[in-house]
Amino acid sequence: MRARDLGIRIGRMEPGEHNAITDVVGVRVGHATLISGHGALRPGSGPVRTGVTVIIPHDGDIWTEPVFAGAHRLNGNGELTGLEWVRENGMLGGAIGITNTHSVGVVRDAMIEAAARAHAMRDNVWALPVVGETYDGALNDINGFHVRPEHVHAALSAAAGGQVAEGNVGGGTGMICHEFKGGIGTASRQTPAGIVGVLVQANYGTRELLRIDGVPVGSAIPTADVPSPWDQVDALVGRSGPEGGSIIGVVATDAPLLPHQCARLAQRVGLGVARMGSYASHGSGDLFCAFATGNRDLSRHAGEDDPRETVSLRMVTDEHMNPLFEATVEATEEAIVNALLAAETLTGRDGIKAHALDHHHLRTIMRAHQRLAN
């Protein structure tokens, strides 16, 4: 179930064919989802509620053909590796990975291994992968380190275009959003310059602040009615954490953008998150990356042994960036809503339960505010 299936229309722009980041031609998404065990937490054994999600940026050799990219930090209590080189060089080389906080290292290393494997382990192939995280320790045995290299390779192999699985999948398996079950979500928008697609891993926010298309949904479904998993965490270990959650956002577009323009798109993800009711708390890791495939063959062999001194480029003029900005904000907001609607109620470690956002209840609330398209 997605926002438009319920008659919820975010913004005024039209989505692409699949209303997903994969509407950008060549972009593919793959998941490896790990769910096993139940009951009390036994570090190293489970219960396991985690995984990894990968985004393939184009249909060429992703490890040696970079595309223009940019990044933005809304609040930096998190990790998205490889961004120093993205900021310095203005390019993304390789797949993007998203997982849990304590598995960033293994996912990053497995990405490098995948690049080396793809090129017969030659020593002139190198990688600084972009890998992000959000914390799933409320539901998952996060210190059990259950994400392993084979799961990353499986996600890479499974990456495909078309419709994207959302909710309790991949890196989003154990995530909580606005004290409901969260996870992976995606959406897209059409603009005169090209398609804009966004994918999020949503794991942030308090219930009371949740807004959907401007409607105060969270205050209409208080934790007294639908319990928060963080209340259970607080009772178990003496702390709570809805204000310390995080979100990773990835923007893809086939518009011909330069690196500084990609960074401007990445910055607009934060506006979509704000529309949903986030203020980017002190403990939140809100990190965003955007890449553009409208210019290709920019740097052969990742800049090594490229005999060319110059390449020809196209760019959207700055005066025509506004539709791309609006598209990014709208797609981000809808991607988060899709993550909430696709997610299913999940019971994790120590019986802690993250409830799904009830579709019928949400429709009733949205109808009362005249926010349903059908």
C-alpha positions, 0 to 999 in steps of 0.5 A: 500500500502506498500514499496514492493507493489511499488517495493521498496526493502529495504536492502538485507534480506528477510522478514517474511510471513507478513513482520510484527512484528507479524511474531514472533510467539505469537506476536499480535498487536491491535489498537483503533482508535479515529476520530471524529469532524472537524473544529476549535479546542474546547479543550475537544470536538475535533476534535479528531485524536488519539488512542492507539496501543498495542503489545502483546509479546507472547502467554502465560500469559503476565502479569506473564511470562516475557521475556528478554528485553532491551532498548535504548534512542537515544534522550530522549525528550519523554516517555517510561514508565517502562524502569527502571525495564527493565534495572534493571531486563532485562525483559518485563512483559506485553503488550507494549502500544503506544499513544499520549503524554498526554495519557501515564498515562491513558494507563499505568493505564489501562494496570495495570487494565487489569493485575489485571482483568486477575488475579481476582484482586489479590493483588499479581499481579503487573505491571510496563507497558511499554507505549510510546508516540509521540505528535499528537497535530498538528492534534488532541485535545491533551488536550481533553484527549480523550483516555480512559481506555475502548479504551486500553481494546478494543485494547488489545481485538482486538490484533491479529497476521497476517497482521497489520493495518498501517498508520492512526490507533491506536496511529499513527492516528494523527502523522506526519512524514517528514512533510507527514502524518505518523503513525504506520508501521511494517516490519520483516526480517529472519535471521539464528537465528530467525525472527526479527520484528519491529513496529514504531510509526513515528512522526518525521523529516523534509521534506528536509532530507527524504531519502528512500533507499538512495534516496533524496525523500524529496528534490524532493517533497519540501513543496512548492509542497506538503505543510507541516502541520507544516507551517499551525501550525506556521501560526495559533499559531506562532510556527513550529515543524517538528524538534521536532517530535519523534519516538517509535520503538519496536523490537521483535525476537524469537532468544534466546537473553539475556537482553544485546543483546536485548539492542543491538538490540534496539540500532540498531533501531536508525540506521534505523531511521538515514537512513531515514533522522533523526539526532535525534534533541534536541526536539525529543523523540527517544525511543526503546525497544526490547524483545526476546521470544527465552527463556521462563519460565524465571520467574514464577509469575513475580518473586514472589513465584518462587520456582526454584533457577536456570533456563536453558537458550540459547543464540546466541553467540555474534559472530553471532549477526551481522545478527540480527543487520542488520535485525533490521536496515533494518526492521526499515527503511522499517517499517517507509516507510510502515507507510508513504505509508499506511497513508492517507491524514488527516485533523485535528484540525483547518483545518490543513492537513497532506498530504499523500506521493503520491505513483505514485510520489514516484515511479517516483522518485525511478525509476529515481534513479534505485531503483525499483525492478519491 
